[in-house]
Amino acid sequence: MENDDVLGPELEKIDDMHEHFRFVADKGQAPLRVDKYLMNRVENATRNKIQKAAKEGNIFVNDVIVKSNYKVKADDVVTVRFEHPPYEQLLTPEDIDIDVVYEDDDVLVVNKEPGMVVHPGHGNYSGTLINALIHHFDNLPNNSSNRPGLVHRIDKDTSGLLVVAKTELAMAHLSKQFFNKSTEREYVALVWGDVKEDEGTVEGHIGRHPKNRLQNTVYLGEEAEEKGKAAVTHFKVLERLGYVTLVSCRLETGRTHQIRVHMKFIGHTLFNDERYGGEKILKGTTFTKYKQFVENCFKALPRQALHARTLGFEHPTTGEMLRFESPIPQDIEDCLYKWRNYSKNVID
């Protein structure tokens, strides 16, 4: 580590600080300024915020404080530390309405609206499902990440069903079911392009994208095991609408962004999925009227077209198989209505 990039170890300071982020640089990491490195990895972070953190001695590499121009190299351990604990650990109950589909002494099934973050994290410290849950329910058990009641999660802009554990027994039982892949999880998604096969299976290990750390990607071959985790998605075409297709996706595994990554991998990015490029016009014509039509669809559905429609699991106490279904929300229905009319009138 070069001296002009380092501010000194200050080990006493480290002991008094709370770690907010930790990243281990890949073995193939080319030298890259630490501020740029963190920009690619910390969601909602600006260059100014990162440089301010560096100036104030909050960025460490291998437990040594570094300046913003320090070059990150392979296997470096980059951490960001502050004197206050991460805000997501300071959970505050908030009186937020929850759409409860089912409840008993052991479990709770919630229909999450789009735009609601499931648990607090960087840039989203309030207004989350967990903030709402701890207001409405006492003594929810913590999972392995100290998140009360949470057994699984869905993305902020994905709508649909989640099961919440109300007891330690339920938490252990449900977590085991998710681990053993015995739960039933079906999503509906509107994707770009005409999916040729009526049904199929996508298999490919999912891991962090090497260049855009806010995305995940599929890894195959020798690097699959090293860089990703096994993931399997079964899809079935529900409706063909010309330049887009409505599909049902059943998850065999539950990786972060799994459907979004797998569908993009086979050439069918989710409609209006901004993180993965679906907010661009990926299929169709160059006509101005068509562009205007798609823009209107984006306005009707200002998020990725993904809804967790079906959720099934074994009740942790009774052993009964429970199955719930959530209707497709209005914003997706509005978008589908537009595409149905368009495909009927314009596309042969």
Secondary structure, DSSP 4 states (H G I P E B T S, - for coil): --GGGEEE--HHHHHT-EEEEEEE--TTPPPEEHHHHHHTTSTT--HHHHHHHHHTT-EEETTEEE-TT-EE-TT-EEEEEESSPPGGGS---------EEEE-SSEEEEEEPTT--SS-BTTB-SS-HHHHHHHHSSSPPB-TTS-BTBS----TT-EEEEEEE-SHHHHHHHHHHHHTT-SEEEEEEEEES---SSEEEEE-EEEE-SS-TTSEEEE-GGGHHHH-B--EEEEEEEEE-SSEEEEEEEESS--TTHHHHHHHHTT-PBTT-GGGTTTS--SS---HHHHHHHHHHHHHS-S--EEEEEEEEE-TTT-PEEEEE-PPPHHHHHHHHHHHHHHHHT--
